[in-house]
Amino acid sequence: MLYGGDEIGAIVLDLGSQSIRVGAAQDDAPKWEIPSMVGILNDGTSDTSMLEPGAKSGNRINGNTKYFTDVTSLRVPRKDKEVMNCMKDGMIDDWDLFEKIIDYSYSKCLHTESQLHPVLFSESPLNTKSKREKLVELMFEKYHVPAVYLCRNAVLAAFSCGRPTSIIVDSGAMHTSAIPVHDGYVIHSAVVKCPLGGNFISMQCKKFLAENNIEVTPHYMVAQKTPVKEKEKPIWTKKRTLPEVTDSWYNYMCQSVIQDFQHSVLQVSETPYDEKIVSTLPTSHYEFPNGYNQEFGNERFKIPEMLFDPSPNMGGSMLSMSHIVVTSAGMCDVDIRPTLYNNIVVTGGNSLIQGFPERLNRDLTTRVPPSMKLKMISPNGSVERRFGAWIGGSIIASTGTFQQMWFSCQEYNDGGKGQIHNKCN
């Protein structure tokens, strides 16, 4: 049975530590990006009248538990609402919460029945056999999908750029990985991972703001603010009718402010950090939700510098971005190294820090042997770099030759969930 074509297309789900990207194959980009965080409210009542528009109440435990699975409802302040992440290290960790996101995807985003569409999932190169089998079992037993395919996110990112043999430098929330792909297959023995990613940079931003007595006030607390001059103490009024929120929810809201600061202000310098040089570069103005505003100069280059030179802060125990790429290539067969160095693909949300690919290219030229031709593929558009794996999934799930690759419901019934490892390498 064929599942492709215009009649009934496949669904592509790209699973990440911070968000899950959802959309239909053949589209240029995912239509929805759903947080991997879920709000959980066990409020002792089964009344749903307090649910905000767009909020979704999931299955209830004793009729009382409500789940909030989209940005809008997740950010509404509520007493006793906890926030938990269903993902850990790019792999599914809490299956109950993951189901809430899948339910939400079908009912509120895709507006379709799950049994009508095959589903392609991206997965971490380090995903375990047991998690693969559990995902397959869930999709066939609960959602009754006609077919499933699991594909390493690095392979999908490689296909999104048309480079079946390449090194994928994937810098996401939890970590940065150098993943060599040869003819569409990950070389697992040469995957090199470094725990420096977007969350690490957020942590450094938080530390910097605390050291400089810059208060991080989430948007939901601010009723009114008065314009103040740069670096002056903010003048703002707190909303009167705020519920007592949980620490997990408050931290989630503070984190969103820090991430906005991070995306708006930070920049990677073209050469190794030099205070004299960066002090001559333009500053970046930023205003916090409570009205405090400031021009940021040296620090906006100093914080992301730790990705490229972690030694001053980590005592030499951590590998830099260029180091993990060279280490990964060095662990591959000598015959394919020239092709790998000639196809270095940069992807992942953390790589969107301004200047990231240019600096990585510059650092690699000093590490890569002169005999090797170095070429970096770094899509200019933020969509292509953020959603590289999803776009690759959209491309391959809609090709005619891929349709025989699906792991079908019949194969599952005949051979069991373990057959997924033979079908999806």
MARKOL-584940 format. One line per 8 residues: number of its first residue (from 1); their letters; for each residue x, y, z of C-alpha. Coordinates in pm, 1 decimal. Example, Ala and Ser with C-alpha at 12.3 -4.5 7.8 and 13.67 -1.06 7.14 Angstrom:
BEGIN
1 = as = 1230.0,-450.0,780.0; 1367.0,-106.0,714.0
// end
This chain:
BEGIN
1 = mlyggdei = 0.0,0.0,0.0; 123.8,346.4,-85.9; 69.8,636.3,152.8; 216.2,927.7,-39.8; 79.6,1147.0,-314.0; -183.7,1417.8,-301.9; -471.5,1203.0,-175.0; -363.6,1123.9,181.0
9 = gaivldlg = -31.1,1276.3,280.6; 194.9,1192.5,571.6; 223.7,1386.1,896.4; 573.1,1490.3,1010.7; 654.7,1538.3,1380.9; 998.2,1669.6,1479.4; 1059.7,1608.6,1850.1; 1286.3,1852.5,2035.8
17 = sqsirvga = 1378.4,1934.6,2395.0; 1192.2,2267.8,2391.0; 922.1,2216.5,2129.6; 756.3,1968.7,1895.2; 712.8,2077.1,1533.7; 404.6,1947.5,1353.3; 290.0,1967.9,993.7; 200.7,1789.2,671.9
25 = aqddapkw = 460.5,1644.7,435.2; 517.4,1852.4,119.3; 483.3,2177.5,316.9; 785.0,2412.3,326.6; 780.4,2452.0,705.6; 589.7,2313.2,1004.5; 252.3,2479.3,1057.9; 265.7,2445.5,1436.4
33 = eipsmvgi = 536.0,2456.5,1701.2; 399.5,2320.5,2028.7; 597.4,2360.0,2353.1; 719.8,2027.9,2491.6; 614.7,2170.9,2830.3; 266.8,2087.2,2955.7; 72.3,2268.6,3228.7; -86.1,2036.0,3486.6
41 = lndgtsdt = -361.3,2156.8,3718.3; -506.4,1925.7,3981.2; -748.1,2171.3,4136.6; -993.1,1943.1,4311.8; -1279.5,2036.8,4081.7; -1402.5,1904.1,3750.7; -1535.0,2244.5,3638.3; -1400.4,2337.9,3292.9
49 = smlepgak = -1550.2,2686.4,3280.6; -1218.5,2844.3,3383.0; -1034.3,2706.9,3081.2; -907.4,2988.9,2861.4; -998.8,2991.7,2487.1; -760.8,2754.5,2315.0; -687.4,2560.5,2633.7; -737.1,2189.7,2619.3
57 = sgnringn = -838.6,1977.2,2911.0; -689.5,1634.1,2872.3; -780.7,1308.1,3035.4; -860.2,1353.4,3401.9; -730.5,1165.9,3701.0; -1031.6,1123.1,3932.2; -1204.6,1380.5,3710.8; -991.2,1666.9,3841.8
65 = tkyftdvt = -669.9,1699.7,3639.9; -653.9,1952.7,3356.2; -377.3,1979.2,3099.2; -265.5,2288.8,2908.2; -78.6,2209.8,2591.2; -35.4,2528.2,2391.6; 147.0,2857.7,2439.4; -166.7,3063.5,2505.0
73 = slrvprkd = -321.5,2850.8,2778.3; 15.6,2750.6,2924.6; 99.5,3115.3,2999.5; -224.9,3203.1,3179.0; -145.0,3240.7,3553.4; -332.5,2983.6,3762.4; -305.2,2876.1,4120.9; -129.2,2538.6,4161.8
81 = kevmncmk = -56.0,2489.4,3790.4; 271.0,2301.5,3749.5; 478.2,2296.8,3431.2; 655.9,1977.2,3327.9; 854.6,1882.9,3018.6; 766.4,1557.7,2842.4; 1112.0,1547.7,2677.1; 1458.9,1489.8,2820.6
89 = dgmiddwd = 1781.9,1506.9,2617.2; 1576.4,1514.0,2297.9; 1399.8,1187.2,2386.7; 1048.9,1120.3,2519.7; 1061.2,1103.6,2898.7; 701.0,1139.7,3021.9; 472.4,935.7,2798.3; 145.9,1054.4,2953.4
97 = lfekiidy = 230.4,1418.7,2883.4; 358.2,1327.7,2537.5; 16.9,1175.1,2463.0; -150.9,1503.3,2559.4; 61.0,1682.7,2297.3; -21.2,1421.3,2031.7; -393.2,1449.6,2119.0; -367.5,1827.4,2089.6
105 = syskclht = -183.4,1799.9,1755.1; -458.7,1594.7,1596.0; -760.6,1773.9,1743.4; -653.1,2140.1,1750.6; -374.7,2168.4,1491.4; -415.0,1909.5,1218.5; -795.2,1873.8,1252.2; -782.0,1520.6,1120.8
113 = esqlhpvl = -823.3,1159.0,1227.5; -499.5,982.8,1320.3; -592.8,661.0,1135.4; -593.1,845.4,800.7; -226.4,946.4,786.8; 109.3,771.8,820.3; 344.1,953.4,1061.0; 716.2,1024.1,1030.2
121 = fsesplnt = 893.4,1104.4,1357.9; 1238.8,1252.5,1396.3; 1444.8,1099.8,1675.7; 1770.2,1163.2,1858.8; 2072.7,962.6,1736.5; 2099.9,841.1,2097.6; 1738.9,721.3,2119.8; 1705.6,381.5,2290.0
129 = kskreklv = 1548.0,67.1,2145.2; 1288.0,53.9,2421.5; 1172.1,411.8,2354.2; 1148.0,343.0,1980.0; 935.6,35.2,2043.5; 713.2,216.7,2292.3; 648.7,499.9,2043.0; 558.4,254.2,1767.3
137 = elmfekyh = 329.3,63.5,2003.5; 157.1,386.8,2113.3; 94.1,505.1,1757.3; -48.2,172.8,1638.0; -240.6,68.3,1950.5; -388.4,403.6,2061.1; -390.0,617.6,1747.5; -433.4,336.5,1492.5
145 = vpavylcr = -210.5,505.4,1233.9; -168.4,314.1,905.2; 213.6,334.9,912.7; 506.3,484.7,1104.3; 867.0,573.9,1026.6; 1140.8,684.4,1267.2; 1435.4,876.9,1124.8; 1739.8,1027.2,1296.1
153 = navlaafs = 1707.3,1405.2,1305.9; 2061.8,1446.7,1171.1; 1973.1,1241.1,861.7; 1665.7,1457.5,805.2; 1872.4,1777.1,841.9; 2119.0,1638.4,586.7; 1838.3,1566.3,338.2; 1690.6,1913.4,391.0
161 = cgrptsii = 2010.4,2052.9,236.7; 2046.8,1776.9,-22.0; 2365.6,1646.3,142.8; 2328.5,1272.4,219.2; 2694.1,1259.6,327.0; 2777.0,1541.5,568.3; 2855.6,1640.3,925.2; 2551.3,1785.9,1096.8
169 = vdsgamht = 2635.0,2043.9,1363.1; 2311.9,2051.5,1562.0; 2307.7,2314.7,1836.8; 1981.1,2286.6,2026.8; 1851.9,2366.6,2373.1; 2017.9,2086.1,2568.7; 2344.7,2030.4,2384.1; 2543.0,2066.4,2062.5
177 = saipvhdg = 2629.5,1756.2,1861.7; 2851.4,1679.6,1565.0; 2684.3,1390.2,1383.9; 2845.1,1238.8,1072.7; 2598.9,1105.8,814.5; 2716.2,880.4,529.0; 2476.3,801.3,243.4; 2179.4,876.5,468.6
185 = yvihsavv = 2299.0,672.8,769.1; 2436.3,806.8,1097.6; 2786.3,686.2,1188.4; 2701.4,624.9,1554.6; 3057.6,553.0,1664.7; 3165.0,903.8,1561.5; 2885.8,1111.7,1719.5; 3039.2,1373.6,1951.3
193 = kcplggnf = 2818.4,1561.6,2196.3; 2887.6,1868.7,2407.4; 2644.3,1984.6,2681.6; 2670.7,2349.3,2574.7; 2351.7,2464.4,2403.6; 2070.6,2714.3,2432.7; 1989.3,2629.8,2795.8; 2353.0,2682.2,2895.5
201 = ismqckkf = 2351.6,3025.7,2729.4; 2021.8,3108.1,2906.7; 2183.7,3011.0,3237.0; 2478.5,3242.4,3165.3; 2236.8,3526.4,3077.8; 2049.1,3469.8,3403.0; 2376.8,3477.1,3596.7; 2485.9,3798.8,3424.8
209 = laenniev = 2153.4,3973.3,3495.9; 2162.7,3866.8,3862.4; 2521.8,3988.8,3906.3; 2421.2,4327.7,3763.4; 2105.1,4354.2,3977.9; 1881.2,4352.0,3670.2; 1548.2,4212.8,3782.4; 1372.7,3963.9,3554.8
217 = tphymvaq = 1000.8,4035.0,3587.2; 767.7,3821.2,3373.1; 509.1,3999.6,3156.6; 210.7,3856.0,3343.2; 297.4,4048.0,3663.2; 310.4,4395.3,3506.2; -13.4,4599.3,3506.2; 145.4,4930.0,3409.9
225 = ktpvkeke = 495.0,5071.4,3361.5; 634.2,5423.6,3339.2; 904.4,5505.4,3081.0; 1240.0,5561.1,3253.5; 1581.3,5666.8,3131.6; 1847.7,5408.8,3058.3; 1973.0,5214.0,3362.8; 1724.5,5390.3,3593.0
233 = kpiwtkkr = 1526.7,5188.1,3843.5; 1204.9,5069.6,3674.5; 872.0,5216.7,3785.4; 593.8,4965.5,3742.2; 269.4,4851.9,3902.2; 197.2,4490.7,3982.6; -135.2,4339.4,3880.0; -373.8,4317.6,4175.5
241 = tlpevtds = -556.1,3992.8,4102.0; -266.1,3754.1,4055.7; -305.5,3398.0,4187.3; -29.7,3229.8,4386.7; 158.4,3046.7,4115.2; 389.6,2746.3,4148.6; 767.6,2777.2,4127.0; 777.1,2566.0,3808.7
249 = wynymcqs = 533.0,2796.9,3630.1; 701.3,3116.3,3755.1; 1042.3,2984.9,3644.0; 897.1,2895.3,3303.8; 772.3,3253.8,3259.0; 1104.7,3402.9,3373.5; 1285.2,3171.6,3133.1; 1078.3,3305.7,2841.9
257 = viqdfqhs = 1196.0,3662.4,2925.2; 1559.2,3549.5,2944.6; 1527.9,3366.9,2612.3; 1385.4,3677.9,2446.9; 1681.7,3878.7,2581.5; 1914.1,3607.0,2454.2; 1766.1,3606.1,2101.8; 1748.7,3985.6,2078.8
265 = vlqvsetp = 2085.1,4090.9,2223.0; 2353.3,3822.3,2195.6; 2602.3,3804.0,1911.7; 2909.1,3591.6,1841.9; 3221.4,3789.0,1754.5; 3391.6,3706.4,1423.2; 3725.2,3639.3,1593.9; 3813.0,3509.9,1944.0
273 = ydekivst = 3678.2,3749.4,2207.3; 3895.4,4056.7,2253.5; 3758.4,4325.7,2483.7; 3929.4,4608.7,2293.9; 3781.3,4496.9,1961.8; 3425.4,4427.7,2080.8; 3411.5,4758.3,2272.1; 3431.7,4935.0,1934.0
281 = lptshyef = 3132.6,4739.1,1794.6; 2772.2,4866.7,1807.0; 2574.6,4807.2,2125.9; 2225.9,4657.2,2142.1; 1935.5,4819.9,2325.7; 1688.0,4604.3,2519.2; 1388.4,4685.1,2736.8; 1261.8,4436.9,2995.3
289 = pngynqef = 888.4,4383.3,3064.6; 900.6,4608.2,3374.6; 1041.3,4903.5,3176.6; 1409.2,4873.1,3274.4; 1620.9,4937.0,2965.4; 1989.2,4944.6,2882.1; 2243.2,4937.4,2601.5; 2439.1,4611.7,2611.8
297 = gnerfkip = 2793.3,4609.0,2473.8; 3081.8,4374.5,2562.5; 2865.0,4127.1,2754.9; 2652.2,4046.7,2451.0; 2964.6,3902.5,2286.3; 3120.7,3762.6,2602.6; 2830.1,3529.4,2697.5; 2807.5,3327.0,2371.0
305 = emlfdpsp = 3189.5,3318.4,2345.4; 3176.2,3027.5,2591.4; 3044.6,2805.6,2311.3; 3358.7,2862.4,2107.4; 3610.9,2892.6,2388.6; 3482.4,2719.9,2704.9; 3826.6,2674.9,2863.3; 3834.1,2989.7,3085.6
313 = nmggsmls = 3504.6,2890.3,3250.5; 3514.4,2511.7,3233.3; 3875.9,2447.5,3325.3; 3955.4,2286.2,2991.1; 3712.7,1997.4,3044.8; 3467.9,2098.7,2769.7; 3511.4,2082.7,2393.3; 3446.9,2390.5,2179.5
321 = mshivvts = 3215.4,2394.4,1876.0; 3500.4,2351.8,1627.3; 3667.6,2085.6,1843.0; 3364.6,1852.0,1838.9; 3340.4,1878.8,1458.2; 3707.9,1792.8,1403.3; 3692.3,1513.5,1662.8; 3385.7,1362.8,1495.5
329 = agmcdvdi = 3542.0,1376.9,1147.5; 3864.1,1224.4,1283.4; 3668.9,922.7,1410.8; 3532.6,849.8,1061.9; 3696.3,650.6,783.5; 3976.1,847.4,620.2; 3819.1,799.4,274.4; 3503.0,994.7,355.4
337 = rptlynni = 3663.7,1276.8,557.3; 3711.7,1505.8,253.6; 3339.0,1474.2,172.4; 3242.2,1537.5,534.7; 3456.9,1850.9,561.6; 3311.9,1971.6,231.7; 2956.4,1933.0,367.0; 2924.2,2077.0,717.7
345 = vvtggnsl = 2557.0,2154.2,782.0; 2464.6,2391.5,1066.4; 2120.4,2347.6,1220.8; 1931.7,2389.1,1550.4; 1773.6,2685.7,1728.3; 2088.7,2782.1,1919.2; 2276.4,2829.3,1590.8; 2050.7,3131.9,1525.0
353 = iqgfperl = 2265.6,3347.0,1754.4; 2393.6,3615.9,1520.7; 2740.0,3530.3,1386.5; 2733.9,3162.2,1498.0; 2802.6,2993.6,1158.4; 3059.5,3255.2,1051.6; 3259.9,3207.3,1371.2; 3240.5,2828.4,1347.3
361 = nrdlttrv = 3368.3,2847.8,989.9; 3654.4,3072.2,1098.4; 3753.5,2845.2,1389.2; 3739.0,2533.6,1172.1; 3978.0,2681.9,914.8; 4244.3,2692.1,1188.2; 4182.3,2328.6,1292.3; 4111.9,2144.3,967.3
369 = ppsmklkm = 4418.3,2012.4,778.9; 4513.3,2240.1,485.7; 4470.2,1949.5,242.9; 4096.8,1938.9,320.1; 3849.6,2162.7,140.0; 3615.9,2316.3,397.8; 3261.0,2412.2,307.3; 2983.0,2507.7,544.4
377 = ispngsve = 2615.1,2487.9,454.3; 2425.1,2729.3,673.3; 2081.6,2832.0,542.6; 2035.3,3208.0,576.4; 1669.7,3186.8,674.0; 1595.0,3120.9,1039.5; 1312.4,2884.8,938.2; 1548.3,2652.2,747.3
385 = rrfgawig = 1799.9,2639.7,1033.2; 1546.3,2605.9,1315.3; 1335.7,2346.0,1139.6; 1602.1,2165.2,934.9; 1502.7,1818.0,1057.3; 1130.6,1882.0,1001.3; 1192.0,2014.4,648.6; 1402.5,1706.4,568.0
393 = gsiiastg = 1118.2,1486.8,694.9; 868.7,1675.0,480.7; 1085.2,1621.3,173.0; 1149.9,1248.6,209.1; 798.5,1157.4,332.2; 651.5,1300.4,12.2; 887.4,1129.6,-236.6; 760.7,834.5,-436.9
401 = tfqqmwfs = 1060.1,612.7,-361.3; 1007.2,649.7,14.1; 656.8,501.2,17.1; 784.0,141.6,37.0; 991.8,231.4,344.7; 700.1,279.7,585.4; 657.6,37.6,877.2; 294.8,-58.1,822.8
409 = cqeyndgg = 26.3,-163.3,1067.8; 17.4,-505.6,901.7; 393.4,-552.0,953.6; 346.9,-449.9,1317.0; 66.6,-701.7,1365.2; 263.2,-979.3,1192.7; 609.6,-925.4,1339.1; 565.8,-708.4,1648.6
417 = kgqihnkc = 712.3,-375.2,1754.7; 1071.9,-505.2,1745.9; 1058.0,-507.8,1364.9; 1092.8,-127.6,1370.7; 1470.7,-166.2,1416.3; 1498.7,-361.9,1089.4; 1279.2,-116.5,903.6; 1426.0,207.3,1044.2
425 = n = 1804.0,184.9,1093.4
// end
